[in-house]
Amino acid sequence: QTPLKKTNALIAQMGITFVNAYVPSALCCPSRASILTGKYPHNHHVVNNTLEGNCSSKLWQKIQEPYTFPALLKAMCGYQTFFAGKYLNEYGAEDAGGVGHVPPGWSFWYALEKNSKYYNYTLSVNGKARRHGENYSVDYLTDVLANMSLDFLEYKSNFEPFFMMIATPAPHSPWTPAPQYTKSFQNVSAPRNSNFNIHGKNKHWLIRQAKTPMTNSSIQFLDDAYRKRWQTLLSVDDLIEKLVKKLEVNGELDNTYIFYTSDNGFHTGQFSLPIDKRQLYEFDIKVPLLVRGPGIKPNQTNKMLVANIDLGPTILDIAGYDLNKTQMDGMSLLPLLRGEKNVTWRSDFLVEYQGEGYNGSDPTCPGLGPGVTHCFPDCVCEDAYNNTYACVRTLSASWDLQYCEFDDREVFVEVYNLTADPHQINNIAKTIDQEILEKMNYRLMMLQSCSGATCRTPGVFDPGYRFDPRLMFSNHGLRARRFSAQFL
């Protein structure tokens, strides 16, 4: 079963499914900033979900917002642009201009103030606040977004191309399903893969602190959340169906590209972490990516390594914009969408995250000490100041590998061979060939200081890769200041 049957039929089966699509940071705000800018977090400087972490801050508005791909679509390509839904977690914060701030690049702007809600929220309607209550028929956010989107398709100009971004908070917490779906999926529980409810041995201390086995109440909590997430997605599935039907009625379906994706994965019980994201493992960094549109053959899957930094370049490429004029780190997926043969593609990309934590102790878990956050249920913490890491995720003909370094006192390293160990149970950092470790360490330093075209240079397992061990020593100053100086 799946909550997205219609989405699957209308997008995946009519187009292409990217089975190796990733986010460079498994958290809403940095990930959404990467979608909008086509850049890695170290280049757009949004590091977490706080204003201090540059999420929708004045600095972001000044330095990054004018160069997002929608801004270029509107200003340079003559598109009418429409946004509806969750923008960035701190959007609408008073210290950042409130809901009166409409980012450049949007002809029509219906953005949710702050983080995910389903009822009792405020929308910025082209810069004016509009309050919504808790009456299902007029306030349920997923349906409100669907109706606004249909209105745009009904009344937009037919003389200019259009771009729409619809960002439903679902399936984000608080996981409030529409009333007609509260009884759905009663027998569904979170997947019990081999990494479910086991101790994360040989992993970073934050993973090791999870209590194993989890309590019955934790397991019930995460199963319940998993089910509710599916229930909220049934309304997203309805939204997709309505939009596709509307495009068909308008005679626009065959010349419209439709992308379906997410800003991060989510874990429910893997390595005994009850529920959250922001970790470096596949379950948090891997996302769906489905695309249909002109020139895309139906029912295809593609195994190339793609990331959300590729969405902006792809959409600008479709619009005919010269990508050399941008500072984007990603690559256009258009050759892959069109099924071109012999496309030179990346074999690796960068994952980076800067941990969040509170100065004080968590009042519900006083024994934990300062610097941790999101400690629920059962005082299992999902994040901390020094949950700060960077990884190279490699996928080539010969290797399916992840190499990660933590920026903490231990300089902890995790390495996984996903061919042999798809659920990332065994950290092979101490047993893998030293030469591979050195090459991956060097490639990580390269990617962490990359910008634009240098982010697209050959990876360690590409035939064109050149490794000069002497460079490692001249570059080693990078390691100490890697996070601190570059991030802000």
C-alpha positions as CSV (number, residue, x, y, z in Angstrom):
1,Q,0.0,0.0,0.0
2,T,0.9,3.6,-0.4
3,P,-0.9,6.9,0.4
4,L,0.1,8.3,-3.0
5,K,-1.6,6.0,-5.5
6,K,-2.8,8.8,-7.7
7,T,0.5,10.6,-7.6
8,N,2.2,7.4,-8.6
9,A,-0.2,6.8,-11.5
10,L,-0.2,10.4,-12.7
11,I,3.4,11.4,-12.3
12,A,5.7,8.3,-11.8
13,Q,4.0,6.0,-14.3
14,M,3.7,8.9,-16.8
15,G,7.3,9.9,-16.4
16,I,10.6,9.1,-14.6
17,T,11.4,8.1,-11.1
18,F,14.8,9.0,-9.8
19,V,15.7,6.2,-7.3
20,N,18.8,7.9,-6.0
21,A,17.6,11.4,-5.2
22,Y,19.1,13.1,-2.2
23,V,19.2,16.4,-0.1
24,P,22.5,17.9,0.9
25,S,21.0,18.7,4.4
26,A,18.3,16.6,6.0
27,L,16.4,19.6,7.6
28,C,13.6,21.8,6.2
29,C,15.2,25.2,6.1
30,P,18.7,24.4,4.7
31,S,17.1,21.9,2.3
32,R,14.5,24.4,1.0
33,A,17.2,27.0,0.6
34,S,19.2,24.5,-1.5
35,I,16.1,24.0,-3.7
36,L,15.6,27.7,-4.2
37,T,19.2,28.7,-4.8
38,G,20.6,25.5,-6.4
39,K,23.5,25.8,-3.8
40,Y,25.0,23.7,-1.1
41,P,24.4,25.0,2.5
42,H,28.0,26.2,2.8
43,N,27.2,28.6,-0.2
44,H,23.7,29.8,0.8
45,H,24.7,29.9,4.5
46,V,21.3,28.6,5.8
47,V,22.5,26.0,8.4
48,N,19.4,25.2,10.5
49,N,15.8,26.2,11.2
50,T,16.6,29.3,13.3
51,L,16.9,33.0,12.4
52,E,20.5,32.8,13.8
53,G,21.1,29.9,11.5
54,N,20.1,32.3,8.6
55,C,16.6,30.7,8.0
56,S,14.7,33.5,6.2
57,S,16.9,36.1,8.0
58,K,17.5,39.6,6.7
59,L,20.9,38.4,5.5
60,W,19.3,35.6,3.5
61,Q,16.8,38.1,2.0
62,K,19.5,40.5,1.0
63,I,22.2,38.1,-0.3
64,Q,20.4,34.9,-1.6
65,E,16.7,35.7,-2.3
66,P,17.3,37.9,-5.4
67,Y,19.2,35.1,-7.1
68,T,16.8,32.2,-6.5
69,F,15.7,30.3,-9.6
70,P,12.1,31.7,-9.4
71,A,13.5,35.3,-9.3
72,L,15.5,34.5,-12.5
73,L,12.5,32.9,-14.1
74,K,10.3,35.9,-13.5
75,A,12.9,38.6,-14.2
76,M,14.9,37.0,-17.0
77,C,12.5,34.5,-18.7
78,G,9.2,36.3,-18.4
79,Y,7.4,33.7,-16.3
80,Q,4.4,34.3,-14.1
81,T,5.2,32.6,-10.9
82,F,3.0,31.3,-8.1
83,F,3.9,30.2,-4.6
84,A,1.6,28.5,-2.1
85,G,2.5,26.8,1.2
86,K,5.4,26.5,3.5
87,Y,8.3,28.7,2.5
88,L,11.1,28.7,5.1
89,N,10.5,27.9,8.8
90,E,11.2,31.4,10.1
91,Y,9.3,33.2,7.2
92,G,7.1,35.9,8.7
93,A,9.2,36.4,11.8
94,E,9.0,39.9,13.1
95,D,12.8,40.3,13.1
96,A,12.8,39.5,9.4
97,G,10.1,41.8,8.1
98,G,7.0,39.8,9.1
99,V,4.5,38.5,6.5
100,G,4.7,41.8,4.7
101,H,8.0,40.6,3.1
102,V,7.3,39.1,-0.3
103,P,10.5,37.6,-1.7
104,P,11.5,38.8,-5.2
105,G,10.5,36.5,-8.0
106,W,6.9,35.7,-7.1
107,S,3.9,37.2,-9.0
108,F,1.5,35.5,-6.7
109,W,2.4,34.8,-3.1
110,Y,0.4,32.7,-0.6
111,A,3.0,31.7,2.1
112,L,2.5,30.1,5.5
113,E,3.8,32.1,8.4
114,K,6.6,30.1,10.1
115,N,6.4,26.3,10.4
116,S,4.0,23.5,9.4
117,K,0.3,23.7,10.5
118,Y,-2.9,22.3,9.2
119,Y,-5.4,24.6,11.0
120,N,-5.1,28.0,12.9
121,Y,-2.4,29.5,10.8
122,T,-1.7,32.8,9.1
123,L,-1.0,33.1,5.4
124,S,0.8,36.0,3.7
125,V,-1.4,36.8,0.7
126,N,0.8,38.9,-1.4
127,G,2.1,40.5,1.8
128,K,-1.2,40.9,3.7
129,A,-1.9,38.6,6.7
130,R,-4.9,36.3,6.3
131,R,-5.9,34.3,9.4
132,H,-7.4,30.8,9.1
133,G,-9.3,28.9,11.8
134,E,-10.2,25.3,12.3
135,N,-13.2,24.7,10.1
136,Y,-12.3,21.8,7.8
137,S,-14.2,23.0,4.8
138,V,-12.5,26.4,4.5
139,D,-9.3,26.1,6.6
140,Y,-7.6,22.7,6.1
141,L,-4.3,23.9,4.7
142,T,-3.7,21.1,2.1
143,D,-7.1,21.8,0.5
144,V,-6.7,25.6,0.8
145,L,-3.4,25.3,-1.2
146,A,-5.1,23.0,-3.8
147,N,-7.9,25.6,-4.3
148,M,-5.6,28.5,-4.6
149,S,-3.6,26.6,-7.2
150,L,-6.6,25.7,-9.2
151,D,-7.7,29.4,-9.1
152,F,-4.3,30.4,-10.4
153,L,-4.5,27.9,-13.3
154,E,-8.0,29.2,-14.1
155,Y,-7.2,32.9,-14.1
156,K,-3.5,33.2,-15.1
157,S,-2.5,34.9,-18.3
158,N,-2.3,32.5,-21.3
159,F,0.3,34.7,-23.0
160,E,3.2,34.0,-20.6
161,P,4.7,30.7,-19.4
162,F,4.0,29.9,-15.8
163,F,5.8,28.3,-12.9
164,M,4.1,27.0,-9.7
165,M,5.6,25.9,-6.5
166,I,3.2,24.2,-4.1
167,A,4.7,23.3,-0.8
168,T,2.3,21.4,1.4
169,P,3.5,21.0,5.0
170,A,2.1,17.4,5.0
171,P,3.4,15.0,6.1
172,H,5.2,17.2,8.6
173,S,4.1,17.2,12.3
174,P,1.5,17.9,13.8
175,W,0.2,15.2,11.3
176,T,-3.4,16.3,11.3
177,P,-5.3,14.3,8.7
178,A,-8.5,15.5,7.0
179,P,-11.5,14.1,8.9
180,Q,-12.5,11.7,6.1
181,Y,-9.0,10.0,6.4
182,T,-8.6,9.6,10.1
183,K,-9.6,5.9,9.9
184,S,-7.3,5.1,7.0
185,F,-4.3,2.7,7.3
186,Q,-5.3,1.3,10.6
187,N,-3.0,-1.7,10.1
188,V,0.0,0.3,9.0
189,S,3.1,0.6,11.2
190,A,6.6,1.9,10.6
191,P,8.9,-0.3,8.5
192,R,10.8,-2.9,10.5
193,N,14.1,-2.9,8.5
194,S,17.2,-4.6,10.0
195,N,18.3,-1.3,11.5
196,F,15.0,-0.8,13.4
197,N,15.3,-0.7,17.2
198,I,18.9,-1.8,17.3
199,H,21.8,0.0,19.1
200,G,23.9,2.2,16.8
201,K,27.2,0.8,17.8
202,N,30.4,2.3,16.2
203,K,28.4,5.4,15.5
204,H,28.6,9.0,16.6
205,W,27.7,9.5,20.3
206,L,24.3,11.1,19.5
207,I,23.2,7.9,17.9
208,R,24.7,5.8,20.7
209,Q,22.8,7.7,23.4
210,A,19.5,6.3,22.1
211,K,17.9,3.8,24.5
212,T,17.8,0.3,23.2
213,P,15.5,-1.5,23.0
214,M,13.0,1.4,22.8
215,T,10.1,1.5,25.3
216,N,6.7,0.3,24.2
217,S,5.4,3.8,24.5
218,S,8.1,5.1,22.1
219,I,7.3,2.4,19.6
220,Q,3.6,3.1,19.8
221,F,4.4,6.9,19.4
222,L,6.4,6.3,16.2
223,D,4.0,3.8,14.7
224,D,1.1,6.3,15.4
225,A,3.1,9.1,13.8
226,Y,3.9,7.0,10.7
227,R,0.2,6.2,10.2
228,K,-0.9,9.8,10.7
229,R,1.8,10.9,8.2
230,W,0.3,8.5,5.6
231,Q,-3.2,9.8,6.4
232,T,-2.1,13.5,5.8
233,L,-0.6,12.4,2.4
234,L,-4.0,11.2,1.2
235,S,-5.0,14.9,0.9
236,V,-1.7,15.6,-1.0
237,D,-2.7,12.8,-3.3
238,D,-6.0,14.5,-3.9
239,L,-4.3,17.8,-4.6
240,I,-2.1,16.2,-7.3
241,E,-5.1,14.6,-8.9
242,K,-7.0,18.0,-9.0
243,L,-4.0,19.8,-10.5
244,V,-3.3,17.3,-13.2
245,K,-7.0,17.2,-14.1
246,K,-7.1,21.0,-14.3
247,L,-4.0,21.1,-16.6
248,E,-5.7,18.5,-18.8
249,V,-8.9,20.4,-19.0
250,N,-6.9,23.5,-19.9
251,G,-5.1,21.7,-22.6
252,E,-1.8,22.4,-20.9
253,L,-0.9,19.0,-19.4
254,D,1.2,17.8,-22.4
255,N,3.5,20.8,-22.4
256,T,3.9,21.2,-18.6
257,Y,6.7,19.6,-16.5
258,I,5.6,18.4,-13.1
259,F,8.2,17.7,-10.4
260,Y,7.2,15.9,-7.1
261,T,9.8,15.7,-4.3
262,S,10.4,16.4,-0.6
263,D,12.8,18.5,1.5
264,N,14.1,15.6,3.6
265,G,13.5,12.0,4.7
266,F,12.5,10.9,8.2
267,H,13.3,8.2,10.6
268,T,10.9,6.2,12.8
269,G,12.9,3.9,15.1
270,Q,16.1,3.2,13.0
271,F,19.0,2.8,15.4
272,S,16.4,3.3,18.2
273,L,16.0,7.0,17.4
274,P,12.2,7.4,17.8
275,I,11.3,10.2,15.4
276,D,13.0,13.0,13.5
277,K,15.4,13.7,10.7
278,R,18.8,15.7,10.5
279,Q,21.0,12.5,10.6
280,L,23.4,11.5,7.9
281,Y,21.8,8.1,7.0
282,E,19.9,7.2,3.9
283,F,16.5,7.3,5.7
284,D,17.0,11.0,6.3
285,I,18.8,12.2,3.2
286,K,17.0,10.2,0.5
287,V,13.9,11.7,-1.0
288,P,11.4,10.8,-3.7
289,L,11.8,12.6,-7.1
290,L,9.2,12.0,-9.8
291,V,9.0,14.0,-13.0
292,R,6.7,14.0,-16.0
293,G,6.6,16.3,-19.0
294,P,7.4,16.9,-22.6
295,G,10.0,14.5,-24.0
296,I,9.9,12.3,-20.9
297,K,9.0,8.7,-21.8
298,P,6.6,7.0,-19.4
299,N,7.4,4.4,-16.7
300,Q,11.1,5.0,-16.5
301,T,13.5,4.7,-13.5
302,N,16.9,6.4,-13.4
303,K,19.7,5.4,-11.1
304,M,21.9,8.5,-11.5
305,L,22.9,10.4,-8.3
306,V,20.7,13.5,-8.2
307,A,20.2,16.1,-5.5
308,N,17.8,18.9,-4.8
309,I,20.5,21.5,-5.8
310,D,19.7,20.2,-9.4
311,L,16.1,21.4,-9.4
312,G,16.8,25.1,-9.9
313,P,19.3,24.5,-12.8
314,T,16.9,22.0,-14.4
315,I,13.9,24.4,-14.3
316,L,16.0,27.3,-15.6
317,D,17.4,25.0,-18.4
318,I,13.8,24.1,-19.4
319,A,13.1,27.9,-19.6
320,G,16.1,28.4,-21.8
321,Y,18.2,30.4,-19.4
322,D,22.0,30.2,-19.7
323,L,23.1,28.3,-16.6
324,N,26.7,29.7,-16.9
325,K,25.2,33.0,-15.7
326,T,24.2,31.5,-12.4
327,Q,26.3,30.7,-9.3
328,M,24.5,27.4,-8.8
329,D,26.3,24.2,-7.6
330,G,23.8,21.8,-9.1
331,M,23.4,20.3,-12.6
332,S,20.5,20.4,-15.0
333,L,18.6,17.1,-15.1
334,L,17.2,17.9,-18.6
335,P,19.6,15.5,-20.5
336,L,18.5,12.7,-18.1
337,L,14.9,13.6,-18.4
338,R,15.1,13.4,-22.2
339,G,17.0,10.1,-22.0
340,E,20.1,11.4,-23.8
341,K,22.8,8.7,-24.2
342,N,26.4,9.1,-22.9
343,V,25.6,11.9,-20.5
344,T,28.6,12.6,-18.2
345,W,27.2,12.6,-14.7
346,R,28.4,13.1,-11.1
347,S,29.5,10.1,-9.0
348,D,29.3,11.9,-5.7
349,F,27.8,14.9,-3.8
350,L,28.2,16.6,-0.4
351,V,26.0,16.2,2.7
352,E,26.5,18.8,5.4
353,Y,24.7,19.7,8.6
354,Q,25.4,22.1,11.5
355,G,23.8,20.8,14.7
356,E,21.4,22.8,16.9
357,G,21.3,22.7,20.6
358,Y,20.2,24.8,23.6
359,N,22.6,26.4,26.0
360,G,20.6,25.3,29.0
361,S,19.6,21.8,29.9
362,D,16.3,20.3,28.6
363,P,13.9,20.9,31.5
364,T,12.1,17.6,30.8
365,C,15.5,15.7,30.8
366,P,17.7,17.5,33.3
367,G,20.2,14.7,33.5
368,L,21.3,15.3,29.9
369,G,23.3,18.5,30.4
370,P,23.4,21.5,28.0
371,G,23.9,21.5,24.2
372,V,21.2,18.9,23.2
373,T,17.7,19.4,21.8
374,H,14.6,17.6,20.6
375,C,14.8,15.1,23.4
376,F,11.5,13.2,23.2
377,P,10.1,10.7,23.8
378,D,12.0,9.1,26.7
379,C,14.8,11.7,26.7
380,V,16.4,10.4,23.5
381,C,17.9,13.5,21.9
382,E,17.7,13.9,18.1
383,D,20.1,16.8,17.8
384,A,23.0,18.6,19.6
385,Y,25.6,21.4,19.0
386,N,28.2,18.9,17.9
387,N,26.0,16.9,15.7
388,T,27.9,18.8,13.0
389,Y,29.1,16.7,10.1
390,A,29.9,16.5,6.5
391,C,29.8,13.5,4.1
392,V,30.7,12.5,0.6
393,R,28.0,10.2,-0.8
394,T,29.4,8.2,-3.7
395,L,27.6,6.1,-6.2
396,S,29.6,4.8,-9.2
397,A,30.0,1.6,-11.2
398,S,32.4,0.2,-8.6
399,W,31.3,1.8,-5.3
400,D,28.2,2.6,-3.3
401,L,29.8,4.4,-0.4
402,Q,29.3,7.1,2.2
403,Y,32.2,8.7,4.0
404,C,31.4,11.1,6.9
405,E,33.4,13.2,9.4
406,F,32.1,14.9,12.5
407,D,33.3,18.3,13.5
408,D,33.7,17.5,17.2
409,R,36.5,16.6,19.6
410,E,36.6,13.0,18.5
411,V,36.7,14.0,14.8
412,F,34.6,10.9,14.5
413,V,34.5,9.1,11.1
414,E,31.7,6.9,9.8
415,V,32.0,5.0,6.5
416,Y,29.4,2.6,5.0
417,N,29.6,0.3,2.0
418,L,26.0,0.3,1.0
419,T,26.4,-2.5,-1.5
420,A,27.1,-5.0,1.3
421,D,25.2,-3.1,4.0
422,P,22.3,-1.1,2.7
423,H,20.9,-0.3,6.1
424,Q,24.2,1.2,7.3
425,I,24.7,-1.0,10.4
426,N,28.4,-1.5,10.1
427,N,30.8,1.4,10.3
428,I,33.9,0.3,8.3
429,A,36.0,3.4,9.0
430,K,38.6,1.3,10.8
431,T,38.8,-1.6,8.3
432,I,38.5,0.1,4.9
433,D,41.6,0.6,2.7
434,Q,43.6,3.6,4.0
435,E,44.1,4.9,0.5
436,I,40.4,5.2,-0.1
437,L,40.0,6.9,3.3
438,E,42.6,9.5,2.3
439,K,41.1,10.1,-1.1
440,M,37.6,10.5,0.5
441,N,38.9,12.9,3.1
442,Y,40.6,15.0,0.4
443,R,37.4,14.9,-1.8
444,L,35.4,16.0,1.2
445,M,37.6,19.0,1.8
446,M,37.4,19.8,-1.9
447,L,33.6,19.7,-1.9
448,Q,33.3,21.7,1.4
449,S,35.1,24.6,-0.2
450,C,33.5,24.2,-3.7
451,S,31.4,26.8,-5.4
452,G,29.6,26.6,-8.7
453,A,31.5,24.6,-11.3
454,T,34.1,23.3,-8.8
455,C,31.2,21.4,-7.1
456,R,30.8,19.4,-10.3
457,T,34.4,18.2,-10.7
458,P,35.1,14.5,-11.0
459,G,34.7,12.4,-7.9
460,V,37.1,9.9,-6.5
461,F,35.7,7.0,-8.5
462,D,35.4,8.9,-11.8
463,P,38.0,8.0,-14.5
464,G,39.0,11.6,-14.8
465,Y,39.8,12.0,-11.1
466,R,43.3,13.1,-10.2
467,F,44.6,12.7,-6.6
468,D,47.8,14.4,-5.5
469,P,48.5,13.4,-1.8
470,R,50.8,16.5,-1.4
471,L,47.7,18.7,-1.7
472,M,46.3,17.1,1.5
473,F,49.0,18.7,3.6
474,S,48.8,22.2,2.0
475,N,45.0,22.1,2.5
476,H,44.9,20.8,6.0
477,G,44.4,24.2,7.4
478,L,40.9,23.8,5.9
479,R,39.9,21.2,8.4
480,A,40.1,23.3,11.5
481,R,38.1,26.2,10.1
482,R,35.9,24.2,7.8
483,F,32.6,24.8,9.6
484,S,33.2,28.0,11.6
485,A,34.5,30.4,9.0
486,Q,32.7,29.1,6.0
487,F,29.2,29.0,7.4
488,L,28.6,32.6,8.2
